[in-house]
Amino acid sequence: MALEADSRQVSVRLRRLPLGPVMAGGAVSGFVGGLFAGCVLGALAAWFAGAVLDWHRQLGFTLGVTEELLPLGEQVGVLQIMRDLWFLVIPAAGLLVGTLNGLVGFLTGGLMGGLFNHFAADIALDLDVDER
């Protein structure tokens, strides 16, 4: 014996959006996009640090000049750390950019929810309700 659900269509009006879930959704979507972009930027920075160090080594060997006279010569230590600890640089950059982007998404969600609540009141929605 199978019971069939009686579904009917109901028309409702959406008067206000709750700001908390809208802002949380903006923060999560901003963080995820920022995490990806930050990891890509961190990988590029680590690769660039290695490329600059190789260029410095080759230029110093070819020209016979000291590192201090080369471009970015004073930052060789920082570049070596970035190249050697790439497995920490990439996620750290991802988390930093993700957090900043999540904050922007959080504020954007609040702004959009506030604008919706102010200007777009009484939006009509059609819902299907299943009675059980």
ZIGI-V176841 format. One record per backbone hydrogen bond with DSSP energy under -0.5 kcal/mol. NH is the residue of the N-H (numbers start at 0). CO is the residue of the C=O. E is the energy in kcal/mol with one decimal. If there is no record, write none. Layout:
NH_CO_E / NH_CO_E
//
This chain:
3_1_-0.5 / 5_130_-0.6 / 6_4_-0.9 / 7_128_-1.8 / 9_126_-3.3 / 11_9_-0.5 / 11_124_-2.8 / 13_122_-3.2 / 14_12_-0.8 / 21_17_-1.3 / 22_18_-2.9 / 23_19_-2.5 / 24_20_-2.4 / 25_21_-1.9 / 26_22_-2.2 / 27_23_-2.5 / 28_24_-2.4 / 29_25_-2.2 / 30_26_-2.5 / 31_27_-2.4 / 32_28_-1.8 / 33_29_-2.3 / 34_30_-2.7 / 35_31_-1.9 / 36_32_-2.3 / 37_33_-2.9 / 38_34_-2.1 / 39_35_-2.0 / 40_36_-2.5 / 41_37_-2.7 / 42_38_-2.4 / 43_39_-2.3 / 44_40_-2.4 / 45_41_-2.4 / 46_42_-2.4 / 47_43_-2.7 / 48_44_-2.3 / 49_45_-1.9 / 50_46_-2.4 / 51_47_-2.6 / 52_48_-2.1 / 53_49_-2.3 / 54_50_-2.3 / 55_51_-2.7 / 56_52_-2.5 / 57_53_-2.5 / 58_54_-2.8 / 59_55_-3.0 / 60_56_-2.1 / 61_57_-2.5 / 62_58_-2.8 / 63_59_-1.5 / 68_65_-1.0 / 69_65_-0.5 / 69_66_-0.9 / 72_69_-1.7 / 74_71_-0.7 / 75_72_-1.0 / 78_74_-2.5 / 79_75_-2.4 / 80_76_-2.1 / 81_77_-2.4 / 82_78_-2.3 / 83_79_-2.9 / 84_80_-2.7 / 85_82_-0.8 / 87_84_-1.7 / 88_84_-2.2 / 89_85_-2.3 / 91_87_-1.8 / 92_88_-2.5 / 93_89_-2.2 / 94_90_-2.8 / 95_91_-2.3 / 96_92_-2.6 / 97_93_-2.5 / 98_94_-2.5 / 99_95_-2.2 / 100_96_-2.6 / 101_97_-2.5 / 102_98_-2.1 / 103_99_-1.9 / 104_100_-2.5 / 105_101_-2.5 / 106_102_-2.4 / 107_103_-2.4 / 108_104_-2.6 / 109_105_-1.9 / 110_106_-2.3 / 111_107_-3.0 / 112_108_-2.6 / 113_109_-2.5 / 114_110_-2.6 / 115_111_-2.4 / 116_112_-2.6 / 117_113_-1.7 / 118_114_-2.8 / 119_114_-0.5 / 119_115_-1.9 / 122_13_-2.0 / 124_11_-2.8 / 126_9_-3.4 / 126_124_-0.5 / 128_7_-2.8 / 128_126_-0.6 / 129_127_-0.5 / 130_5_-1.5 / 130_128_-0.6 / 131_129_-0.5
//
